[in-house]
């Protein structure tokens, strides 16, 4: 027994040993393959670092170039090239005539409406947005870009909006010129069953601004992909995004939702038919219905009834508002309404539409606001979205809101963005950088004509790094009697001649006097080239401000360079009796405007005021000789989406208000106030809403009116009213 | 392995019960097994060391050892590249699949030499040094896999960098011979000099089926957007010449043209510009007296004067990069290396890596037609922008142009970003030079939002055992209209909180959280109980704040939800004598911190403080039981780049009887410790993020001669 046991043990030990060797031997190469930390010392050395004297790469193509140039000049070559690239291979270089744009600036002409032609509401909105924009010209000779008055939005032959005989109608246009420099808007093209992207007429060399365009048909840097928007999409203004605050942690009730039609067969049906695999009825809720079209019963499959029942259990709006991610699968066409709906709802779109050229892809970095999935990897989508870090969700979600409000919330914004993209191509070297398009306040408010350098704008200091703030703001500020002044600019807006030189007070900073050409109110905000500092202190002739007050306002402005920072605060309110906006100069607990009679703001707003606002508003201001300050506040708040900043207690800032002067002022005019009410409402209607925002606080010096020795206070004079 | 493991584990248990004789047996047996184990271990290393020596010989292996493959004349030729190829049509994404690291795997074919039936090689140069460098770099990177079955991307070892040296048809046949070719699916070719005489196609002429092309010199007509990658034409001077980085600023020349093969029409145009603008332009050409060859590549001449190339590029603000026979020019790389702003005149050229790089920040693109207007166009660019472009140009070279490794890995990263777009590198990561990355601020709460008033705020009271004072604070806070919830963080482990019945009756929910350890960081823990975005952190002895002051503070926070909005303001100062930072609690004209003894802030910062605080600051604070508030100020200022906001004149918070300054603040050691904190934190952050401001927030009608009852916040204390 003992011996047996011993043998058994010895035997098993031997077996063990053999096994060890065996296993060890077998495992060797496998182990070697799996752990690859120091690859250079292993057998499976990937790429031997060949030490042969190898040929060197010679990139100088001098001989090539010389030979190439021998026969034809590069210009002829280019012409030959470009004439070959037409139609589907059109590019700006080959199908666009830059000369008119360089001659007259970027002007857009809209054909006059033709008799008997019906224009859909959406297309009418597009046309009136162009006509209301600063790009519009009524003279085709001035134009760089032409837009048809023929409705090309809906090119689905089965649609009631479909315009027939477009081909001949277009060919008969006197300025058509094979579509050169024409822009054609389109939302729907093709029809059941194949939904081609053909418009049903020869577009020649025209550019397309088209929704649901595929990367295949999209001619990069020539066409513009626009979003699909509905008939109800507002012309101007538009709703704000739904995000009210950044919730932390950023997860909502649902992780991923979708609710929409399911196409049982045909183009675009695959993805939606497969959604049920991913649906879990808990945090991933993907609902489809077969109920659409007249004869859905005929085609229905085994899952239809179950799906339809599930579909009716959930409310779309509720899901939209309570989900972190929203699935945007392709429909029959590549783009769908879901995209803009999700964007507005701050529900991060998960795009499943292979080959879709996303809206404004030329300028928008969609990876910042969406998750772009691959239809082929549908089953991985839940894992993918779950793996996204909460910080990233937070930023994706904020970016959806920024993009929605900057480029999508109204037809006007979509149209202007389209035009600005084309303008950027024309401007070329002076166009916006990607940073300007993709960060607040967006490309429509950052005009490249002002400067292509981001540091010249008040918005990008933080993104560009701290160095900028200091440099920019103090660049031309020299220590003088008023420590922060570098120059004084007097705008002489009076019909009387200028006073003689010796009558001007002596100052230690340069005083520059400009005589307004037209002597109108708006010339106060003309971007004079003589203004070289970023900060502009705007004053009325009768404003009384002490140097301390100016100094303090300036230091505050340095912290808020994108806002108006100043003294005279005013407020707006909604007058529900008269159903209109009201203006008040009474002392109230809040304010929404700081008048430019005594305020600091960034010089960029001069440029924006003069170049962004339409002439209608500016001429209204000029005729009334009033409201220019209100308009400036509207503009700045529309850009920043923030209120202005009032500094210190001071409210009266004019001699006339203090009753010390008998001179007539425009402020003494009784009509003055009524006009301002009217202005408010005119402005609000142009902006498509009320951009002004109330604030309940003002900024005072830290020791303002504190019961401490006056000697300790830096801004002593401010306390004396 | 498992068997022996079992045996071994039983062994020691058996031994005590056995006789000595048996024990010896077992010990021998045991040692034999052990020996076996050791031997196995040895074997684990042995073959390895053998292999690694073999490796060394491999390293010295010559390319001539690579197997020679003869291509039959009839061997198949792939189709020409399909212009409609996109990632979703011509790329097999299943090979990449889901991958927790979000990184594609790249396989490189082993080197083979190809020749036709007569033995003439398919390429006149064979493997070039640059392509060898490129493949080595990829094989050393994290992208590499040697397992062909796990690979998502395949890179042939056939060098097609320069089409001039290739036999087109045979190269194509060689590609088709690759074992995994499969119509070129997921194959990546690197080509820098495409096309050849007479028409110089802008993409590689070798038929390649669906293979991806990383090409230098694409035009808009051959570039398949979203599929191909436009890469730079590598300049060998990058490796040969070291140009030190120059500070951005004005240079001796304004515009420099250094290319030698410029068409005479363009050269005439440049000459005309030179005549008009004189010294500002330097127009160089090849030196006629120098013989051809490498030396001539390093010299340029103007009217008999010889200049060193590329050094001379550093002497100009702008450098012209004109198209030649090809659109992509190696000069671009030299120009960037010199920190000179490239002026690119090559119509329809797709700039290198334009999918991710923002060239508007580093270059000026001018249509060829406008060559004559170049001077005026460049003059209109502001100086600061030029400086920025100079810096940016050099950074692009450093990061993406400087070596074949940089070119190769950037290309792979771009493909990687397409396959895992949700994990893609951001615009800032691609485009911001390190100095900007370091100093720029991308606030996580970047959207300008004024949150609605309705959700209110949650007051978080940190307490230890001052129950009486705590109850007073609770009673006071509960009068604030926007208070949504009270959360008491009970930091005393030795004592239980008072019974429920003893707590003051308040109209909002009151929760008590008991902590496991008495740590200061407990105050900033993101408790699930905090359901509002706004958090009011308040000490259990802050009894002076009125309800109006608190409500007003909340209103101010709504206007600045990304900042700390609080009542006790403090300042940091630079102590010139000591050469370090100093903490200041006197009543000064400036504020750079608000203490979290009474401050509103966004709940997000709780997460940041708890999970993302840099270095050992959190532990340091808990160990010293001090400075959690300073740490919070550093954290918020660092991530938002913004100053805190002090609200209302209130400066006394604790007891009415106290004199001007709180008792604690008088304590000298306290002040020293707080100063130490600032210095410690500044060194951990590597910078001083705090911002100094001279303002505080007051209600609009504060101190106004106006009926008190009409004011929203009448009860704003004086001090």
Interface residues (C-beta under 8 A of the other chain):
Chain A: X6 X9 X10 X12 X13 X15 X16 X17 X19 X20 X21 X23 X24 X25 X28 X31 X32 X33 X36 X39 X40 X41 X42 X43 X44 X45 X46 X47 X48 X49 X50 X51 X52 X54 X55 X56 X57 X58 X59 X60 X61 X62 X63 X64 X65 X66 X67 X68 X69 X71 X73 X74 X75 X78 X81 X85 X89 X91 X93 X98 X215 X216 X220 X221 X243 X244 X245 X246 X247 X248 X249 X354 X355 X365 X367 X368 X371 X372 X374 X375 X376 X377 X380 X383 X384 X387 X388 X391 X392 X394 X395 X398 X401 X402 X428 X429 X430 X431 X432 X433 X434 X435 X438 X439 X440 X451 X452 X453 X455 X456 X462 X463 X464 X465 X466 X467 X471 X552 X555 X556 X559 X569 X587 X588 X589 X590 X591 X640 X641 X642 X643 X646 X647 X649 X651 X693 X695 X696 X697 X698 X699 X700 X701 X702 X703 X704 X705 X706 X707 X708 X712 X713 X714 X715
Chain B: X1 X3 X4 X7 X22 X25 X26 X29 X32 X33 X36 X37 X39 X40 X43 X44 X47 X48 X51 X52 X54 X55 X58 X59 X60 X61 X62 X63 X64 X84 X86 X88 X89 X93 X94 X97 X98 X100 X108 X111 X125 X126 X127 X128 X129 X130 X131 X132 X135 X136 X138 X139 X140 X144 X146 X147 X157 X161 X162 X164 X165 X192 X193 X196 X197 X198 X200 X220 X221 X223 X225 X226 X233 X234 X235 X236 X260 X261 X262 X263 X264 X265 X266 X286 X297 X323 X324 X325 X326 X330 X347 X348 X358 X360 X361 X364 X365 X366 X367 X368 X377 X380 X381 X382 X384 X385 X388 X417 X421 X422 X424 X426 X427 X428 X431 X435 X436 X438 X439 X440 X441 X442 X443 X444 X445 X446 X447 X448 X449 X450 X451 X452 X455 X526 X533 X552 X555 X556 X559 X561 X569 X587 X588 X589 X590 X591 X602 X603 X604 X606 X607 X641 X642 X643 X646 X647 X649 X651 X691 X693 X694 X695 X696 X697 X698 X699 X700 X701 X702 X703 X704 X706 X710 X711 X712 X713 X718 X719
